[in-house]
Amino acid sequence: MQPERKPDPFAGQPATAPLGVDADLAARVAALNARYRHHGATSVLEQALKDPDAGKLALVSSFGAESVVLLHLMSIINRHTPVIFIDTQMLFAETLAYQAELAERLALEDMRIIRAADLDVARQDPDGTLHQFDTDACCNLRKTIPLENALKGFDGWITGRKRFQSGTRAALDFFEVEDGTGRIKVNPLAKWAPEDIKNYMEENRLPRHPLVAKGYPSIGCAPCTSPVKEGEDPRAGRWRGQDKTECGIHFVNGKMVRKGVNA
C-alpha cells in the first residue's frame, strides 16, 4: 500500500541541462519527470522499467535499514530486474545474512553480488587499513569502481534515495541525470516521508535489518559505521567525526557531496 501523495513543492520548475550534461539526456529526464510527476512510487517504478526514455535499468541496493521497501516493490512489479549488491568485504555480518534472507524471501531472480577486483585490492589496500587514513579512496576502490563496472550496459539505475534524508536531497525528483556517465537515476521513493517507510514495512510485515534495533538507523561498512544516540541525525553514525557525507556512489554536479549533515 502506497502513502497518500502530497503536493510537490518543486513541480513546474524548469529543467535545464547543467554544463557537461548531454542535452538529449537532460531532455529525456525532463520528459520523464513531467510524464510521471503525479504518479506514486509503484507506478513510477513500474513505468520506468518499460519506458524507452528510461532505457535498461538495474536496481542498486545496500540491503540496509530501509532497503526492503524498494526491494519488496520490485519483487511485486518485476522480480526479473537485475539487483546489484556491493559487497565491500567490510560489511557487517548481519548485512550479509540479511541480504541472503531477503533475496530468497522476495524471490529476486537476477541477484548480482559484486566486489572490488582482487588485484585492485591487493595493490591499493593489501592490509585492509585504507579506510583508516583515506576513506574516499577506500569507497572508490570498494564501491564506486565496482558499481561503475557493474552498470556498464545499463542506461540507468534505480535508487532508494529520498528527499527527507538531507538538505542536499531536498529537491530530489523521480528521475535525474547522473553527471558524467550518460546514465539516468530513478528515485521512486523520492517523495516518501519517514512515516511512509515505517507504515509500508509494518503493513507488509517486512523484516527489518537486525542492526536497526541495536541503534543503527543507517548502515554502511562496519569500520565506518557507529550506533546513533537518541536525538542525533539518523546518518550521524556514518563516517562519524569526518567531513564526509557520501560514499561516492551519489554525486552532485559530478562531485561527491560534502555539504549538509551526513547526507
C-alpha positions as CSV (number, residue, x, y, z in Angstrom):
1,M,0.0,0.0,0.0
2,Q,1.4,3.4,-1.0
3,P,1.2,6.5,1.1
4,E,-1.1,9.3,0.1
5,R,0.6,11.6,-2.4
6,K,1.5,15.0,-1.2
7,P,1.8,18.3,-3.2
8,D,5.2,18.6,-4.8
9,P,6.8,21.9,-4.0
10,F,9.2,21.6,-6.8
11,A,6.6,20.8,-9.5
12,G,6.7,23.0,-12.5
13,Q,10.3,24.2,-12.0
14,P,12.1,24.4,-15.4
15,A,14.6,21.6,-16.2
16,T,17.8,22.7,-17.7
17,A,20.9,20.8,-18.6
18,P,23.9,21.6,-16.4
19,L,27.2,22.2,-18.0
20,G,28.7,19.0,-19.3
21,V,25.4,17.1,-19.4
22,D,24.1,15.8,-22.7
23,A,21.2,17.9,-23.8
24,D,19.3,14.9,-25.1
25,L,19.7,13.0,-21.8
26,A,18.5,16.1,-19.9
27,A,15.5,16.4,-22.2
28,R,14.6,12.7,-21.6
29,V,14.9,13.2,-17.9
30,A,12.7,16.3,-18.0
31,A,10.1,14.4,-20.1
32,L,10.1,11.5,-17.7
33,N,9.6,13.8,-14.7
34,A,6.8,15.7,-16.5
35,R,5.2,12.4,-17.5
36,Y,5.2,10.8,-14.0
37,R,5.1,13.9,-11.8
38,H,1.7,13.0,-10.3
39,H,2.3,9.2,-10.0
40,G,3.1,7.3,-6.9
41,A,6.2,5.2,-6.2
42,T,4.8,1.9,-7.5
43,S,3.6,3.5,-10.8
44,V,6.9,5.3,-11.3
45,L,8.9,2.1,-10.8
46,E,6.6,0.0,-13.0
47,Q,6.5,2.6,-15.8
48,A,10.3,3.3,-15.7
49,L,11.1,-0.3,-16.2
50,K,9.3,-0.2,-19.6
51,D,9.6,3.4,-20.7
52,P,12.0,3.8,-23.7
53,D,13.1,7.1,-22.3
54,A,14.4,5.4,-19.2
55,G,16.1,2.6,-21.0
56,K,17.6,-0.6,-19.5
57,L,17.6,-0.3,-15.7
58,A,19.1,-2.2,-12.7
59,L,18.2,-1.7,-9.1
60,V,21.2,-1.0,-6.8
61,S,20.6,-1.8,-3.1
62,S,22.8,-1.7,0.0
63,F,20.3,-4.1,1.8
64,G,20.4,-1.5,4.6
65,A,18.0,-0.2,7.1
66,E,15.2,0.9,4.7
67,S,16.2,-1.2,1.6
68,V,13.5,-3.8,2.0
69,V,10.8,-1.3,0.9
70,L,12.1,-0.8,-2.6
71,L,13.2,-4.4,-2.9
72,H,9.7,-5.5,-2.0
73,L,8.1,-3.2,-4.5
74,M,10.4,-4.6,-7.2
75,S,9.6,-8.2,-6.3
76,I,5.9,-7.4,-6.9
77,I,6.4,-5.5,-10.1
78,N,9.2,-7.4,-11.9
79,R,11.4,-9.8,-9.9
80,H,13.5,-10.4,-13.1
81,T,15.0,-7.0,-12.8
82,P,18.8,-7.1,-12.1
83,V,19.5,-6.2,-8.4
84,I,23.1,-5.2,-7.7
85,F,24.5,-5.5,-4.2
86,I,28.0,-4.2,-3.5
87,D,29.9,-6.5,-1.1
88,T,32.7,-4.2,0.1
89,Q,34.2,-7.2,2.1
90,M,34.0,-4.8,5.1
91,L,30.2,-5.1,5.7
92,F,28.6,-6.2,9.0
93,A,28.0,-10.0,9.1
94,E,24.3,-9.0,9.8
95,T,24.1,-7.2,6.5
96,L,25.4,-10.2,4.6
97,A,22.9,-12.5,6.3
98,Y,20.1,-10.0,5.7
99,Q,20.9,-9.8,2.0
100,A,20.7,-13.6,1.6
101,E,17.5,-13.7,3.6
102,L,15.7,-11.0,1.6
103,A,16.9,-12.3,-1.8
104,E,15.4,-15.7,-1.0
105,R,12.3,-14.4,0.6
106,L,11.5,-11.9,-2.2
107,A,12.5,-14.4,-4.9
108,L,14.8,-12.0,-6.6
109,E,15.7,-13.8,-9.8
110,D,18.7,-11.8,-11.0
111,M,20.7,-11.1,-7.9
112,R,24.2,-9.8,-8.7
113,I,26.8,-9.6,-5.9
114,I,29.8,-7.5,-6.9
115,R,33.2,-6.9,-5.3
116,A,36.4,-5.0,-6.0
117,A,38.8,-6.9,-8.2
118,D,41.3,-8.9,-6.1
119,L,44.2,-7.3,-7.9
120,D,43.0,-3.8,-7.2
121,V,42.5,-4.6,-3.5
122,A,46.0,-6.3,-3.3
123,R,47.6,-3.2,-4.9
124,Q,45.7,-0.4,-3.1
125,D,44.7,-1.9,0.3
126,P,46.8,-5.0,0.9
127,D,46.4,-4.9,4.7
128,G,42.8,-3.7,4.8
129,T,43.6,-0.4,6.5
130,L,43.0,2.1,3.7
131,H,39.7,3.3,5.4
132,Q,41.8,4.4,8.4
133,F,43.6,7.2,6.5
134,D,41.7,7.7,3.3
135,T,38.0,6.9,3.4
136,D,37.4,8.4,0.0
137,A,40.0,6.2,-1.6
138,C,38.5,3.1,0.2
139,C,35.0,3.9,-1.0
140,N,36.3,4.5,-4.5
141,L,38.1,1.1,-4.5
142,R,35.4,-1.0,-2.9
143,K,32.2,0.7,-4.0
144,T,32.4,3.3,-6.8
145,I,34.6,1.4,-9.3
146,P,32.9,-2.0,-8.8
147,L,29.5,-0.3,-9.3
148,E,30.6,1.6,-12.4
149,N,31.8,-1.7,-13.9
150,A,28.6,-3.5,-13.0
151,L,26.5,-0.7,-14.6
152,K,28.1,-1.0,-18.0
153,G,25.4,-1.9,-20.5
154,F,22.7,-0.2,-18.4
155,D,21.1,3.1,-19.3
156,G,20.3,3.9,-15.7
157,W,19.8,2.6,-12.2
158,I,17.1,2.6,-9.5
159,T,18.0,4.0,-6.1
160,G,16.2,4.2,-2.7
161,R,17.1,7.9,-2.1
162,K,14.5,10.2,-0.5
163,R,14.2,13.9,-0.1
164,F,13.9,13.7,3.7
165,Q,17.4,12.2,4.1
166,S,19.2,15.5,3.9
167,G,19.2,19.1,2.6
168,T,21.3,18.0,-0.4
169,R,18.4,15.7,-1.5
170,A,15.6,18.1,-0.7
171,A,14.8,18.8,-4.3
172,L,15.3,15.2,-5.5
173,D,12.9,14.2,-8.3
174,F,11.9,10.8,-9.6
175,F,14.4,11.0,-12.4
176,E,17.7,12.7,-12.6
177,V,20.8,12.8,-14.8
178,E,23.9,11.2,-13.3
179,D,26.6,13.6,-14.2
180,G,29.5,12.4,-16.3
181,T,28.1,8.9,-17.0
182,G,25.4,9.4,-19.6
183,R,23.0,7.4,-17.3
184,I,19.7,8.2,-15.6
185,K,19.0,7.6,-11.9
186,V,15.5,6.7,-10.9
187,N,14.3,7.5,-7.4
188,P,10.8,6.0,-6.9
189,L,10.7,6.8,-3.2
190,A,11.9,10.4,-3.5
191,K,8.8,11.9,-2.1
192,W,8.2,9.4,0.7
193,A,8.4,10.6,4.3
194,P,9.9,8.5,7.2
195,E,6.4,7.5,8.4
196,D,5.6,6.2,4.9
197,I,8.6,3.9,5.1
198,K,7.6,2.7,8.6
199,N,4.0,2.1,7.6
200,Y,4.8,0.2,4.5
201,M,7.2,-2.1,6.3
202,E,4.6,-2.8,9.0
203,E,1.7,-3.2,6.7
204,N,3.6,-5.7,4.6
205,R,5.2,-7.4,7.6
206,L,8.7,-6.9,6.1
207,P,11.8,-8.0,8.2
208,R,14.0,-5.2,9.4
209,H,17.8,-5.2,9.3
210,P,18.9,-6.7,12.6
211,L,21.2,-3.8,13.4
212,V,18.4,-1.2,13.4
213,A,17.2,-2.5,16.8
214,K,20.8,-2.0,18.1
215,G,20.9,1.7,17.3
216,Y,22.0,1.7,13.6
217,P,19.4,3.6,11.6
218,S,21.8,4.0,8.7
219,I,24.2,1.1,7.9
220,G,27.3,1.0,5.8
221,C,30.7,-0.7,6.3
222,A,31.5,-1.9,9.8
223,P,34.7,0.1,10.3
224,C,32.9,3.4,9.3
225,T,29.5,3.0,10.9
226,S,28.7,3.5,14.6
227,P,25.5,3.5,16.6
228,V,23.4,6.7,16.8
229,K,22.2,8.2,20.0
230,E,18.7,9.4,20.6
231,G,18.2,12.9,19.1
232,E,21.1,12.6,16.6
233,D,20.7,12.7,12.9
234,P,19.9,9.2,11.6
235,R,23.1,9.3,9.5
236,A,25.3,10.7,12.3
237,G,26.9,7.3,12.7
238,R,28.3,7.2,9.1
239,W,31.9,8.4,9.0
240,R,31.5,9.9,12.4
241,G,33.8,12.9,13.1
242,Q,34.8,13.2,9.4
243,D,33.9,15.8,6.8
244,K,32.3,13.1,4.7
245,T,28.7,12.6,3.8
246,E,28.6,10.2,0.8
247,C,30.4,7.1,-0.2
248,G,30.9,8.4,-3.7
249,I,28.1,6.5,-5.4
250,H,25.9,9.5,-5.4
251,F,27.2,12.7,-6.9
252,V,26.1,16.4,-7.2
253,N,27.5,18.3,-10.2
254,G,30.0,15.5,-10.8
255,K,31.5,15.6,-7.3
256,M,31.0,13.7,-4.1
257,V,28.7,15.6,-1.7
258,R,30.5,17.3,1.1
259,K,27.7,19.6,2.4
260,G,25.0,19.3,4.9
261,V,24.7,16.9,7.9
262,N,25.5,13.4,6.9
263,A,23.5,13.3,3.7
